[in-house]
Amino acid sequence: MKLTAQELYSKLVDDYKIIGETGVINFSLKDLTISIETKDTVGNLLQEWLKAWMMKENVEFEENTNSQVFPDFYLDKHNQKQGLLEVKTFDWKRGPGFDLANFDSYCNSLLVNAYRIDSDYLIFTYQMEGSVITIKNVWLKKIWELACPSGPYPLKVQEKKSIIYNIRPSVWYSNQSKFKPFSSKEEFLSALNNTRYQYPQTRHANGHWLQNVIKNYQEHTGVELVVK
């Protein structure tokens, strides 16, 4: 069964009703079973669970053989420019601590695979008490619906010792957040381009980066983006 990311989300949330459900993490070795109360493995386990659930539901997908490379899943096995799905998880009490992408790698990837900007992020947030995990909420978002501006740069990033490492998410579900997510992919691309111009390590190489991304996007999708 071939599903879009939105159809997959609806099947998981509306039909399967995953929100509010609980699970327990146990580990067995020989005749001893223990309950796992650390959160280190929750993200990987939820992704493995999602994979098993999609198989059980006969959902068509292909898993990325390299777990370190974007995306986690392809929902269209015959056209891997569409249906790119990345899975993210975070502890409800601590807020979203994950990275959206590595800054340099993402900028470089858009020059050749600009369609990546349309990828979907399936995000689970959980609460853990002992070894019991409760799914508090699930979202399906585009990167521009997760990213936001910040004080230092037009785009919220992780910076250490004046070096930008990753693109960081907003707290998109909170009305109290100072910085709101971008409203469109064009607005996100503009912020990304302006951050590259402001950041000393990419300013000299920025040149026609944005124009090249727009050109590559049109070559892949047939759609011309208008970015101010």
KOLLOBA-778987 format. One record per atom (N, C-alpha, C, O): x, y, z. Coordinates in pm, whole numbers, plus 50000, padded with zeros to 5 digits. Last residue first. Layout:
// residues N
XYZ/...
***
This chain:
// residues 228
512805361249801/513245375349813/514445376249907/514955387149931/512235336549570/512755339349703/513285353449706/514105357249623/510265316549402/510555330849406/510945334449548/510085335449636/510855286549221/510675293449348/511025308049334/511965311649263/509285268648978/510245279548999/509925286749130/508835292249147/509075234248921/508505245948991/509595256349014/510675253149062/510165211148834/509415219048736/508815231648795/508105238948726/511765195548994/510325195749022/509505202948915/508285201048906/514445196548910/513905184248967/512385183948971/511775173448952/514765222348812/515155211048729/514545198048778/514175189448698/513995237549033/513155237648913/513475225948822/512575220148761/516135231849203/514775228249243/513855227749122/513035218649109/518235243549063/518225229049082/516835224149121/516395213549077/517515270749083/517645264248952/517555249148965/516875242548886/517655274249359/516385276649289/516385269749152/515395263649112/520375269349396/519385260849461/518035262149390/517365252149364/521475290549250/521755276749208/520775266849271/520395257049208/520595312349398/520155310949259/520375296649208/519555291349132/521995307349639/520525307249636/520005305249494/519085297349472/524735309349552/524185297349616/522675296749603/522125286549559/526425327049427/525115324349366/524465312049427/523705305049359/528155336049708/527995338849566/526575336849516/525655343949556/529385323249931/527925323249913/527555325749767/526755318349709/531955323550005/531585313249908/530095313549874/529605305249798/532165343150194/532975344650074/532565334749964/532795337249846/530405333150393/530105345650323/530875346750191/530305350650089/531065311450540/530365308850413/530125321650333/529705320950217/532365320950763/532945309450692/532255306250561/532815299050478/530785342350871/532075344950804/532595333350720/533215335650616/527405346050815/528385337050876/529725338350802/529785335650682/525825361050645/526265367050772/527395359050837/528235364750907/525305343450439/525985356150409/526555362450535/527625368550533/523985323250571/525235320050502/526025332850472/527255332950479/521745337850645/522635332650749/523985329150689/525025331950750/520615342150397/521085353750474/522005349550588/522925356850624/519915315650332/520855323150249/521445334950325/522645337450317/518065310150533/519255301750520/520335309150440/521505309050475/516115329150478/516825329650606/518105321550602/519125325550659/515335319750226/515865333250239/516655334550369/517745340450370/514345294650292/515515295650205/516155309450214/517375310650211/512095302850447/513175294950507/514455296050424/515535298050480/510565315350252/511025323050367/512185316050437/513135322550481/510095293250086/510805304850034/511365313450148/512495318250141/508575276750242/509925272250207/510755283850154/511975284250173/506835295850498/506965289850365/508395285350342/509315289550413/506885306050751/505565303250693/505645296450556/504625291850504/508945295151024/508745302050897/507425297550835/506915286750865/507945296551374/508445289751254/508185298051129/507335306951128/508805324151596/507835315251533/508445308451411/509355313851349/510305332051897/510515330951752/509595320251694/509605308751738/509245329452153/509565342752101/509675342451950/509185351551882/506545309152255/507855310252191/508055324252131/507165329852069/504045305152349/504905313752429/506265316052363/507065324052412/502705286352213/502335300152183/503235310152255/503205322052227/504305257752090/504085266652203/503745280752157/504435286452072/505095241951883/503785239051941/503435248452057/502365247052116/507685248051808/506605251551717/505215250051779/504255256151732/510285258651902/509295251651985/507945254851919/507175263051967/512515251651623/511765260451712/510975251951810/510975239651802/515605233251577/514175235551564/513645246351658/514265249651759/518715241751409/517965237751527/516465240951511/516105250351441/521315230051215/520075237951213/519185232751324/518925220751334/524735229051335/523455223151297/522345233551290/522435244251350/527195244851349/527175230351328/525845225551270/525815218651168/529225272651313/527855267551302/527905252751271/528585248451177/531545286351532/531365276851422/529935271651425/529475266651528/532095301151758/531925308251631/531825299151509/531995303651396/531885281951960/533165288351930/533175294251789/534125292651713/529045268651816/530025266951923/531345272951878/531875269451772/525655269651741/526965275551716/527855273651838/527445276651951/522865259051582/523745255551693/525135260551659/525735256251560/520395283151473/521425273051451/522125269951583/521995277251682/517775299051319/518235293451446/519195281951420/518845272151352/518495324951093/518065311251111/518605306051244/519765308451277/519585350151110/518235349151055/517625335151070/516415333551063/521315350451434/521245348051289/519785348151240/518865346451320/520925358051707/522205360251638/522125359451485/522795367051416/518085352151754/518695365051778/519955367251697/520055377251625/516355335251484/516915335951619/517505349751639/517425358251550/513645319051300/514735328651318/515315327351459/514835319551541/513195283151252/512715296551288/513905306051290/515045301751281/511855250651157/512925260451173/512335274251202/511155276751179/509385238751110/510105235651233/511195245751262/511445249151378/508515245550868/507515246250976/508125242951112/507475244151215/510625239750707/510365253950733/509295255850841/509185266650899/510455211850695/511555217950767/511295232650798/511695237550903/507085200950769/508165203950676/509255211250753/509015216250863/505645175850987/506035189450952/507055189650839/507785179950817/503475159951190/504095158551058/504375172551007/503445180350987/503565148551531/503395158951429/503995154451297/504905146151294/502155136151826/502845132851701/502545143951602/501395148251590/502375132452185/501875138852063/502705134251944/503815129151960/502945113752385/502185125952418/501615132752295/500515138252298/503155081352458/503235090152342/502335102252368/501115100952373/504925070352737/503615074652688/503815084152571/504565093852581/506775043552862/506765054952771/505325057752728/504605048652688/508205030153148/506965031853073/507005044752991/507255055553045/510205027253326/510435021353193/509215022853102/509185017352992/509805057653479/510395044453494/510725038953357/511445045353280/508185075153246/508145073153391/508625058953418/507935049353384/508395097352985/508895084653038/508875084853190/509455093553253/506655109252706/506945111252849/507325097752907/506665087752880/507415120952374/507045110852472/507325115652614/508105124852636/506755129052039/507185133652170/506605124152274/505455119952264/507765123751709/507125118051827/507645125251951/508855127151965/507405135051384/507995137951515/507145132051626/505955134951637/508455133451065/507475127451155/508065127851295/509105121851321/508995155450812/509525151450942/508365146151027/507415153451057/509455153550459/508585154150576/509315149350700/510145140250694/510965174250203/510885162350287/509975164550407/509765175850451/511455195750044/510055191750058/509885179250145/508765174250160/514175198050022/513505207850106/512035204150131/511435208850227/514985180049833/515055175849974/514305185550065/513855181750172/515165191349589/513865185749626/513815181549772/512735179649829/517835196549552/517035207149613/515635202349651/514975208449736/520405183149523/519145176249553/518175185949622/517755183649735/522405201649475/522255190349381/520945182749401/520425176649307/522155221249666/522715225049535/522515214049431/522465216949312/521395209049897/520355216149821/520855220449684/520045222949594/523775199550003/522855189949942/521785196849857/521335191349757/524925222550114/525555216149997/524595206749926/524595205849803/523165227050330/523365237250226/523945231150099/523495234349989/523565202950472/522255206350417/522375216650305/521765215150199/526255204550546/525795193550462/524455196750396/524235193550279/526245227750711/527035227150587/526515216450491/526355218850372/524315219750919/524235232250842/524955231250708/524355233550603/522555190150958/523855196550967/523855208550872/523435207350757/519145193551074/520145189550974/521475195951009/521515206051080/517725195351307/516995193551181/517925188651071/517535180650986/518435178951614/518875187551505/518025184851382/517645173451356/516545178751927/517155172451809/517605183151708/517195194751715/515135187052140/516585188452147/517285182652028/518515181752027/512135199852228/512845194352112/514345197252118/514765208752102/511605193052585/511445200552462/512315195052350/513155186352375/511475180352830/512695187852798/512565196252671/513345205552652/509075167152844/509435176052954/510625184952920/510775195852975/509065150752614/508075161452629/508485171652735/508265183652717/511865142052436/511245141052567/510335153252587/510795164652579/511535133552087/512065141352199/511225139452324/510045135852318/512425123051754/511755120851883/512335130451986/513485134751975/511915119551401/512545126151515/511745123351642/510525121551637/512465107251079/511795105051207/512595111651319/513805109551330/511805116950748/512765116850857/511995115650988/510965122251006/511095107250425/510555108350561/511675106950664/512395096950666/510215114950099/511335113850193/510825116550333/510215126950359/508455116049880/508175107249993/509335105050087/509435094550149/510675118749598/509405121449667/509275112049786/509905101449791/512885109449488/512835124049503/511575128249576/511415139949612/512675083049441/513235087049569/513485102049579/514205106749668/510455064349312/510885078149288/511375083949419/510605089149499/509955039449405/510245040749263/510675054849224/511205056949114/509245040349668/510425032449634/510855034549489/512005031649454/508225063649868/508035060449726/509295053249679/510315059749651/509125067250118/507765062150106/507395059049961/506375052749934/512115060850267/511535065250140/510135059050130/509995046850135/513475070650586/512635062050503/512275069050371/512145081250364/515435088450678/515295075350741/514525065650652/514875053850642/517315104750410/516325104150517/516305090250581/517065081350542/520505111650564/519115115550543/518595109050414/519355107750318/522665088550724/522385097050609/520885099450597/520085090250616/523095070050913/523675083250938/523335093350828/523685105150838/522145046050829/521375052850932/521885066950962/521205074851028/521925034450520/522895041850602/522125050250703/521525060350668/519695024750399/520665014950449/521745021350535/522395014550614/516485035850460/517825039950419/518845030450480/518845028250601/513805014750368/514625020650473/515975024450416/516545017250335/510915020550190/512265015250182/513105022350287/513105034650294/507465010450175/508555019450213/509875012550189/509945000350170/504015005850191/505205005250106/506245015150156/505935026950178/502424989250452/502745002250393/504035000850312/505024995250361/501314968150596/501554966750452/501774980150381/501344982050267/501234969150865/500114975550795/500264975150643/499464980950570/503654957550928/502414950850969/501204956150892/500284948750859/505364977450832/505384964050771/504104956550804/503524949950717/504744997851007/504484999750864/504484986350792/503694984250700/505634986051247/504214989351230/503874991151082/502834986451036/508384984651205/507614972151222/506124974651200/505444966351140/508935012451190/509265003651079/508444990751086/507874986450986/508165020051449/507465025451332/507695016851209/506765014151133/510115006151598/508695002851614/507895007751494/507045000451442/512375019751516/512255005451485/510805000851498/510334992751419/511755044651628/511925043451483/511815028951438/511215026051334/511715037951897/510485042851834/510575042051682/509585039051615/514425030951929/513375020951948/512055025251884/511365017151823/515755055051885/516005043651796/514895033351807/514475027551706/514685070052105/514535074351966/514705062951868/513885061351777/515495055452336/514075057052303/513885060752156/513005055252089/518015052052437/517645043852322/516225046352272/515785039952177/518275069652656/519265069752548/518785062752421/519105066952310/516815070852882/516175075752760/517075075052638/516705079452529/516485043953120/517225054953059/516615058352923/515975050052859/515205021653208/514655034553251/515435046453197/515095057853227/514254989653130/515165000453093/514515013753126/513425016853078/514034960853327/513324972353272/514324983653248/515144986753334/515314928153243/515344940653320/514524951353249/514334950853128/515474893853282/514844904953209/514844917253298/514414916753413/517344864653260/517154877153332/516584887753241/517144890553134/518194841953137/517014840753223/516724853453302/515964853353399/519404857152855/519274844052918/518034843753006/516914845252955/518254888452870/519474881052839/519474868352923/519534868853046/516074914352771/516234900752823/517544894752777/517924895952660/514724945152853/515824938252788/516024924752854/516114923652976/511934967352787/512584956652863/513754951052782/513774952052660/509874993952795/511164989552741/511794979452835/512144982652948/506464997252711/507454994252814/508724989352746/508664981452652/504025022452620/504865010852591/505875009152703/506125018452780/500775037052557/501985034952637/502735022452592/502165013252534/498955063452389/499275049452414/500615048252488/501455057152482/498715089852323/498185085652452/498485071152487/498305067052601/498485083951980/498675094052085/497975089652213/496795086152212/497605064551802/498835062151877/499025071851993/499655068452094/495375056251634/495235063751761/496425061351855/496275056851968/494935045351390/495585036851490/495525042951630/495625035951730/493595067951272/493055054451268/493625045551380/492875039151453/495065091351342/493605091351342/493005077251349/492045074751421/497835083051343/497245091451449/495725090151456/495165088251564/498335065951125/498965063751254/498235070851367/498045065151475/496865076950917/496665062850951/497185059951092/496575052651169/497955102550908/496545100850939/496245086550982/495465084351075/500605096250832/500335103050959/498875100951002/498605097951119/500115085450577/500735077350681/500465083150819/500125075850912/499115107950448/498235096250464/498785086850572/498015081050648/501415123750456/500185128450522/499215116950545/498575116250650/503175108850302/503485111250443/502245115650519/502035111650633/501235085850101/502005098050119/502305099650268/501745092450351/501535050750042/500945062050113/501855074250105/503075072950102/500785020349896/501585032449884/500865044149948/499715047049914/500854988150000/500005000050000/500895012550000/501655014850094/
***
